[in-house]
Amino acid sequence: MLRKRLPIRLRAALAAALTAAVAFTAGVLWLRNEVYASKMSDTRNRARASLDVIEQRYKYGYGSDQVLFDTPYTWVIVDPAGRFVEGDPDLKPFVPAPLYGLPDRPGPTVPIEQDLHLGSVADGARPGSRQLAGRELRVVTSAFHGPGLLDGRSSAPVENLTLHILVTSEEAEEAVATLDHVLYVGLPAAVLLVALIVWITTSRALHPVEVIQQRLRTITSRDLSLRVPVPPRQDEIARLAATTNDTLDRLEQAAEQQRRFTADASHELRTPLAALRADLEVALHYPDRTDWPEVVRGALGDAERLEQLIEALLLLADLDNRTPSTAHPVDLAALTRKAAAQARRHAPAPVSVHIDCPASDDVTVHGDARQLERLLRNLLDNAVRHARSRVLVTVSTQAATALLEVRDDGPGIPAEHREKIFERFARLDASRNRSSGGTGLGLAIAREIAHCHRGTLTLGETPPAAGAHFAAALPLGEGRASQSSTPHEES
């Protein structure tokens, strides 16, 4: 719930801060470990160097006034009997255990490192001894021959002395403590800096979104002409703005088309209603002079026209909503022969309807048979209405497409009106007479039906005054072979 309330920039900053905190913490832990290990390694190396210096003193019998006593390390020399020979007095309580003498071994001894636990001491021990008691320490140990004495006087050689140098972690802990003082301030500052950078970057990136949001709030259904600004950067937000403008373009076109359609539909419905009302009012006003059978026939004609118009409007509404219809295999050739036969019965006397389609091999498409029949009927009605003497219907296949063509020998359609005729309620100047029965929706419905069946309906190019040529291309049903059918004429 909290995540839904927080703005994006704050969520991004918090996520970046959390990620940076985890990453920086892991880096700090690694750095502290590396610093500690490096300091301890350096301490052990210097302890080994001091071990060599002290061994040289006993080897050559240097006096105790040499600089070797200035070594910062705590050391002790133990003889083979486990007695304290020389070194830090604080280490006497720990000789011979755990600081023991190495057994007699011939030849040089390689220095070794070991971890020793310094046990407890008596209550009267030196303060330094009590501080060392109970600690785990790294000890560098070496065995050597020492012919010299503590004051540098020559004497009988002392064999198999053992030198222990204690390696403490004070320097490493001091280095880590110094690092911690820096990190206690630097780590939170670095996390806050990352969060601030992400906040600023996200705010700048989202600024165009806020501008788009403010612009969208000013766009209403009454005015869809406004568009959102497109940022100059070619990024996701710019593509979002461009897509939004494309959507607004389509919405504006759809709204304009709806307004135009509503106005045209109201006009088309008002005209027959006005004529019907006028005829009835006149008949009622002059009942004795009225030819009532003629008035009834006229009223029935107007009612039939209204019924056809309302049916066409409802069909267009279903097609606009892309209302899914049951798809079944449809024999387009058989459907064409049936529609052509009906067109012959209703065609004027001088107009003949011919078909040219397969007789044996059917042309099967998947779709709604009633809608496809409506497409054929609209095309044939349009062709019969404008033909002088002949209408030709052709059905064929090309690759995986069924091709339905309707030609007439009428006056044809000017090039500038090739797309206008598919608009709703579109009538060319030569065919604006409503007495012919046209509603101006037939070709618009036919194209919408073709689109709903994943096909196309176009007006082919023909020479002037050579008639109209409509071509509907529909995908063949599954399982149909991709081949052209051999046409067979039927008249």
Secondary structure, 3 states (H helix, E strand, C coil): CHHHHCCHHHHHHHHHHHHHHHHHHHHHHHHHHHHHHHHHHHHHHHHHHHHHHHHHHHHHCCCCCCHHHHCCCEEEEECCCCCEEEECHHHHHHCCCCCCCCCCCCCCCCCEEEEEECCCCCCCCCHHHHHHCCCEEEEEEEEEEECCCCCCCCCCCEEEEEEEEEECCHHHHHHHHHHHHHHHHHHHHHHHHHHHHHHHHHHHHHHHHHHHHHHHHHCECCECCCCCCCCCCCCHHHHHHHHHHHHHHHHHHHHHHHHHHHHHHHHHHHHHHHHHHHHHHHHHHCHHHCCHHHHHHHHHHHHHHHHHHHHHHHHHHHHHCCCCCCCEEEEHHHHHHHHHHHHHHHCCCCCEEEEECCCCCCCEEEECHHHHHHHHHHHHHHHHHHCCCEEEEEEEEECCEEEEEEEECCCCCCHHHCCHHHCCCCCCHHHCCHHHCCCCCHHHHHHHHHHHCCCEEEECCCCCCCCCEEEEEEEECCCCCCCCCCCCEEC
